[in-house]
């Protein structure tokens, strides 16, 4: 079991790297092939696609994976029921969205988007079916290698096909066509991989239930349990996806021009990469917290939280400081000069990312503590703050207003989650360490404002500033022998 989990973690981590690189390559190449106006349309449709996918996929996919892996009931029944339910809900969702497409376009102040909006929702439907097989069935059946392979294949196919069609002049339609073909091809191979395992299950089914009334009861109970587990997950995923993506749509609605959405998408794309880098920390923290608490060792759980938060802050603060101090110059390494207005937005959004990364650690604690509903509750409170703020600030300050509202929302998420954890575990923050790290980060932030290198010179400045940061932590006695041993342990051969 542990060997399978270990290999599965390695496979999925490698796939995650491919997905990350493919997605960033796609964004950067699209920005070069499209003008900021068209790139803005892409950002708008991507936000709709992401939110629609979260609504349709998150709950059903995770529930399918969980129930199948735990063999809750007849596997054949679980697979068939989940597929039919996903197909039914997705179809109804698509019909509703088609009927609402003109209204959505009016809210976005652009009637020309109606056709693209309909196509985007169609993509969402096909993606949810692919996701059910990819992250639901393959994961639930512990086919981690196949799941990782399909994740990498899908992301590489998507980037390749989209760039191909856009390069030959299809622009936004080419983007959507590339997404569609990548999903269809990936789904085709996913079904082939799944069917191999499915046939084995089919040939070794669970003992049949001969009583007809028991068959009906079993199906009803399976559906009831499935919905009971999936609905809270769906709500939570939708809430936090809206928090992270809705401002692009609000910018389009209030400022009307697609170019502003393009600038904001560029800034958001670059500001998000620390989340991908440090997100894996939450995956290791959650089971550690859960295990410690199951052994009634609250002190150990608190130690895990303190250590994880310290290492996150130690790595995240200087990275954010470097990008904030050189936001426009950093952005121009990846995006053409015409995207320069996104630079100040990137600087503000890095503050948002810092708060959000800390909140991600806190959510891992809440999940490990068995309190996922608290996370959803925090998200709902944040939504009630985000929307009024955005409605007030965007008309006044444009993209800067949207970025400020994102900072405020992530700060609220972080603060509420931190307050709840403090109540349950006591003081879990090493304030002395936090002050030393903050002081060292502030020094390189100020130096970064004075140094004006661009391109490769800027990256060399980053390296030098990180060396200064490291030296400051050594002088302040913040980096200790155990920290160095931890880093060295990653490079030692086992």
LINSUL-V561637 format. One record per residue. PHI is phi in degrees with one decimal (999 if undefined). PSI is psi in degrees with one decimal (* if undefined). BURIAL is b if it has 9 or more other C-alpha atoms within 8 Angstrom, else e. Layout:
BEGIN
phi = [PHI;PHI]
psi = [PSI;PSI]
burial = [BURIAL;BURIAL]
END
This chain:
BEGIN
phi = [999;-64.7;-63.9;-63.0;-62.9;-62.7;-63.9;-60.1;-62.0;-63.3;-58.2;-70.0;-66.1;-61.9;-61.5;-61.1;-65.1;-61.7;-62.9;-60.9;-64.4;-64.6;-65.4;-69.6;-62.5;-61.8;-60.2;-67.0;-69.6;-63.1;-62.4;-81.4;-86.0;-103.1;-80.2;-55.8;-65.2;-68.4;-63.7;-64.6;-61.7;-58.8;-61.8;-63.9;-67.0;-65.0;-64.3;-63.1;-61.6;-67.0;-68.3;-63.5;-64.1;-63.5;-65.8;-88.2;-96.2;-51.5;-66.0;-64.0;-66.6;-66.5;-67.7;-59.3;-61.0;-64.6;-66.0;-68.3;-66.1;-88.5;52.8;-79.7;89.0;-70.1;-60.9;-60.0;-66.2;-61.4;-65.8;-65.3;-65.6;-66.3;-65.5;-63.1;-66.3;-61.4;-64.5;-64.5;-64.1;-63.4;-65.4;-63.9;-61.1;-64.0;-61.5;-64.8;-70.1;-62.2;-64.9;-98.3;-61.1;-68.0;-64.5;-61.5;-63.8;-66.3;-65.3;-87.1;59.8;-155.2;-64.8;-68.8;-82.8;-54.4;-61.5;-67.1;-63.5;-61.8;-62.2;-65.1;-67.2;-64.0;-59.7;-58.0;-60.5;-66.8;-65.8;-65.4;-67.7;-61.6;-64.9;-61.4;-71.2;-69.9;-95.3;-94.9;-70.0;-62.3;-68.8;-62.7;-86.0;62.6;-91.1;-64.5;-63.2;-67.5;-63.1;-63.3;-60.2;-68.4;-63.4;-67.0;-60.5;-61.9;-67.7;-68.8;-60.0;-59.5;-62.1;-66.2;-68.1;-61.8;-62.7;-60.2;-69.0;-68.3;-59.1;-92.1;95.0;-83.5;48.8;-64.2;-62.2;-64.3;-61.4;-65.8;-64.0;-62.2;-58.3;-62.1;-64.3;-62.8;-66.6;-62.9;-64.0;-65.1;-62.6;-58.4;-70.7;-63.8;-64.1;-61.5;-63.8;-66.4;-61.9;-61.2;-74.2;-61.7;-64.9;-66.6;-65.4;-63.8;-79.4;-130.4;-73.0;-67.2;-54.7;-66.9;-95.1;-80.9;-75.9;-60.9;-66.4;-69.7;-62.1;-63.1;-60.9;-61.6;-65.4;-64.8;-65.3;-62.9;-66.2;-63.5;-64.3;-62.2;-68.2;-61.0;-82.4;-79.7;-61.9;-61.2;-65.6;-61.5;-61.7;-62.4;-62.3;-64.8;-59.2;-75.2;-69.8;-63.6;-56.2;-82.3;-119.3;-70.5;-64.2;-61.0;-69.0;-67.9;-61.8;-62.9;-67.0;-84.1;-95.8;67.3;-83.3;-63.4;-62.3;-67.9;-64.5;-65.5;-60.5;-66.7;-63.5;-61.6;-64.6;-64.0;-59.1;-72.3;-71.5;-82.2;-65.2;-61.7;-61.8;-67.1;-67.2;-97.5;-62.4;-63.9;-60.5;-68.2;-67.9;-85.6;-70.8;-56.9;-64.8;-66.3;-62.7;-60.0;-67.1;-61.7;-71.6;-65.6;-94.1;57.3;-109.4;-68.1;-64.5;-66.2;-60.2;-63.1;-64.2;-60.1;-63.3;-61.2;-65.8;-62.9;-66.2;-63.0;-67.9;-62.7;-62.7;-61.8;-90.3;-79.3;-58.9;-66.7;-62.4;-63.8;-62.0;-62.1;-73.6;-61.1;-73.0;-138.2;-53.8;-65.8;-67.6;-66.2;-60.9;-74.2;-68.4;-105.3;-112.5;-59.7;-60.1;-66.5;-94.3;-55.0;-59.4;-79.3;-56.5;-59.4;-65.6;-59.5;-59.2;-68.4;-67.5;-66.3;-66.3;-57.0;-62.7;-60.4;-63.4;-68.3;-64.5;-66.1;-61.4;-60.4;-63.8;-63.9;-65.3;-62.4;-65.7;-62.1;-67.0;-64.7;-80.7;80.5;-125.0;-65.7;-67.7;-62.9;-60.3;-63.4;-60.6;-62.6;-61.7;-65.4;-61.0;-63.6;-60.0;-69.0;-91.8;-61.7;-64.5;-60.9;-62.2;-64.1;-63.5;-86.6;-84.0;-64.1;-62.3;-82.5;-119.9;64.2;-62.0;-61.8;-62.1;-64.4;-65.1;-63.1;-64.5;-66.7;-61.0;-61.7;-66.4;-68.7;-65.3;-63.5;-56.1;-61.1;-66.7;-64.5;-65.1;-63.5;-62.9;-65.0;-65.0;-61.0;-65.3;-86.7;-116.3;82.7;-66.1;-113.1;-100.9;-84.5;-66.1;-62.6;-63.7;-61.1;-66.6;-64.6;-66.4;-65.2;-62.1;-65.3;-68.2;-64.0;-62.4;-73.5;-63.8;-66.3;-63.9;-63.0;-68.1;-83.6;-84.4;-119.3;-67.8;-129.6;58.6;-62.9;-61.3;-62.3;-64.2;-66.6;-60.9;-56.1;-61.2;-64.0;-65.7;-67.7;-63.8;-60.8;-59.6;-61.4;-64.2;-61.0;-66.1;-66.7;-62.4;-80.4;60.2;-86.7;-87.2;-112.7;-59.3;-65.9;-68.6;-65.7;-63.8;-63.6;-65.4;-64.8;-64.8;-70.9;-101.7;-80.0;-78.0;-88.4]
psi = [-48.7;-36.5;-42.4;-44.2;-41.4;-47.6;-41.0;-41.2;-42.9;-47.6;-48.3;-31.6;-45.2;-43.6;-38.9;-36.9;-43.2;-43.5;-44.8;-49.1;-40.1;-44.3;-42.4;-38.1;-40.1;-47.4;-47.3;-41.3;-38.5;-38.8;-30.1;-32.4;-30.4;155.6;164.3;-30.6;-49.6;-36.6;-32.2;-40.9;-41.6;-44.2;-39.2;-49.4;-34.4;-38.0;-43.4;-43.5;-43.7;-44.6;-40.5;-40.9;-39.5;-40.7;-43.3;-29.8;-46.3;-55.6;-52.2;-40.5;-49.5;-36.6;-42.8;-45.8;-45.9;-49.8;-39.2;-42.7;-33.3;-2.6;48.9;94.2;-167.0;120.4;-40.9;-42.8;-41.8;-45.0;-47.9;-43.3;-43.1;-38.5;-46.3;-41.2;-43.5;-43.8;-42.1;-50.6;-41.5;-40.9;-44.5;-40.0;-44.0;-44.5;-41.1;-41.1;-35.8;-43.2;-27.0;0.4;-39.5;-37.1;-42.3;-43.7;-37.3;-39.1;-30.7;2.3;36.5;96.4;-22.6;-13.7;-10.6;-49.1;-44.1;-35.7;-43.3;-45.6;-37.0;-42.4;-32.3;-41.3;-40.9;-43.5;-48.6;-36.0;-37.4;-35.6;-43.6;-43.2;-34.3;-43.3;-46.2;-59.5;-11.1;-70.7;-48.8;-40.3;-44.6;-34.5;7.4;31.7;62.3;-38.1;-44.6;-38.0;-45.3;-42.6;-45.1;-33.9;-44.2;-43.4;-46.5;-45.4;-40.3;-42.4;-45.0;-50.5;-43.0;-47.7;-41.6;-48.7;-37.4;-51.4;-38.3;-38.6;-35.0;16.6;10.0;-10.9;-127.4;-39.1;-37.1;-36.8;-49.7;-38.3;-41.5;-44.3;-46.6;-49.7;-37.2;-40.8;-46.7;-46.9;-43.6;-40.8;-40.7;-49.0;-32.5;-42.4;-39.5;-46.9;-41.9;-40.7;-29.3;-44.6;-37.6;-39.4;-33.4;-40.2;-41.0;-36.0;-13.7;63.5;165.3;155.1;129.7;149.4;115.6;-29.9;120.6;-39.6;-33.7;-33.1;-47.0;-44.3;-42.1;-43.7;-42.2;-42.3;-39.4;-43.1;-41.3;-46.4;-39.4;-48.3;-38.2;-38.2;-36.2;-31.7;-47.8;-36.9;-42.2;-44.9;-46.6;-46.7;-41.8;-43.9;-49.7;-27.3;-38.7;-44.7;-40.3;-21.4;-15.8;-25.1;-29.0;-42.3;-38.6;-35.9;-44.0;-41.9;-43.4;-39.0;-12.2;-33.3;133.6;-27.5;-33.5;-37.4;-34.4;-45.6;-45.3;-37.2;-41.4;-46.3;-42.0;-41.4;-47.6;-33.7;-21.1;-14.8;-28.6;-29.7;-42.3;-37.3;-46.7;-1.9;-29.9;-23.3;-36.2;-32.0;-32.0;-29.1;-42.9;-53.9;-29.8;-44.0;-45.5;-44.1;-42.8;-42.6;-33.3;-24.6;12.4;33.5;77.6;-31.8;-40.9;-41.6;-42.5;-38.9;-39.8;-43.7;-47.6;-45.5;-44.9;-42.9;-39.4;-46.5;-35.9;-49.3;-39.8;-34.4;-36.0;-41.3;-48.6;-35.9;-45.3;-40.1;-42.4;-44.5;-38.7;-41.3;-15.5;35.5;-51.6;-41.4;-38.2;-43.3;-37.2;-8.6;-34.8;-32.7;150.7;162.1;-26.8;-11.1;8.8;-33.5;-15.9;-11.8;-55.0;-33.3;-40.4;-42.5;-43.9;-42.2;-21.9;-31.2;-43.8;-44.8;-39.6;-48.0;-41.1;-36.8;-40.0;-40.9;-36.3;-38.8;-42.4;-37.8;-34.9;-37.6;-44.6;-40.9;-43.0;-30.6;-7.5;31.5;56.2;-25.7;-29.8;-39.8;-45.9;-41.9;-42.6;-41.8;-41.8;-41.1;-42.7;-39.3;-40.0;-17.8;-41.8;-47.7;-49.4;-39.6;-46.5;-42.4;-29.7;-42.4;-35.6;-45.6;-28.6;-45.6;5.8;-135.1;-34.5;-39.9;-40.5;-42.2;-40.6;-41.5;-33.8;-41.4;-46.0;-42.9;-42.3;-33.7;-40.4;-46.1;-50.7;-45.0;-45.6;-44.3;-41.9;-40.3;-42.4;-44.2;-38.0;-40.0;-34.1;-32.2;-7.6;-168.6;115.8;2.4;129.5;92.7;-33.2;-45.3;-43.0;-40.5;-41.3;-43.7;-40.8;-42.3;-45.4;-38.1;-36.9;-37.2;-48.3;-24.0;-46.6;-41.1;-37.5;-33.3;-31.9;-29.9;131.9;28.9;155.3;162.7;-130.5;-35.9;-39.5;-43.1;-36.8;-37.2;-42.0;-46.2;-46.3;-41.8;-35.6;-35.0;-43.6;-43.2;-46.4;-43.1;-40.2;-41.7;-35.2;-43.7;-39.4;1.5;32.8;-37.6;120.8;174.2;-38.2;-31.1;-43.2;-39.6;-36.1;-43.4;-44.5;-28.9;-25.5;-22.7;-5.9;142.5;136.1;*]
burial = [e;e;e;e;e;e;b;b;e;e;b;b;e;b;b;b;e;b;b;b;e;b;b;b;b;b;b;b;b;b;b;b;e;b;e;b;b;b;b;b;b;b;b;b;b;e;b;b;b;b;b;b;b;b;b;b;b;b;b;b;b;b;b;b;b;b;b;b;b;e;e;e;e;b;b;b;b;b;b;e;b;b;b;e;e;b;b;e;b;b;b;e;e;b;e;e;b;b;e;e;b;b;e;b;b;b;e;b;b;b;e;e;e;b;e;b;b;b;b;b;b;b;b;b;b;b;b;b;b;b;b;b;b;b;b;b;b;b;b;b;b;e;b;b;b;b;b;b;b;b;b;b;b;b;b;b;b;b;b;b;b;b;b;e;b;b;b;e;e;b;b;b;e;b;b;b;b;b;b;b;b;b;b;b;e;b;b;e;b;b;b;e;b;b;e;e;e;e;e;e;b;e;e;e;b;e;e;e;e;e;e;e;e;b;b;e;e;e;b;e;e;b;b;e;e;b;e;e;b;b;b;b;b;b;b;b;b;b;b;b;b;b;b;e;b;b;b;b;b;b;b;b;b;b;b;b;e;b;b;b;b;b;b;b;b;b;b;b;b;b;b;b;e;b;b;b;e;b;b;e;b;b;b;e;b;b;b;b;b;b;e;b;b;e;e;e;b;b;e;e;b;b;b;b;b;b;e;b;b;b;e;b;b;b;e;b;b;b;e;b;b;b;b;b;b;b;b;b;b;b;b;b;b;e;b;b;e;e;b;b;b;b;b;b;b;b;b;b;b;b;b;b;b;b;b;b;b;b;b;b;b;b;b;b;b;b;b;b;b;e;b;b;e;e;b;b;e;b;b;b;e;b;b;e;b;b;e;e;b;b;b;e;b;b;b;e;b;b;b;b;b;b;b;b;b;b;b;b;b;b;b;b;b;b;e;b;b;b;e;e;b;b;e;e;b;e;e;b;e;e;e;e;b;b;e;b;b;b;e;b;b;b;b;b;b;b;b;b;b;e;e;e;e;b;b;e;e;b;b;e;b;b;e;e;b;b;e;b;b;e;e;b;b;b;e;e;e;b;b;e;e;e;e;b;e;e;e;e;e;e;e;e;e;e]
END
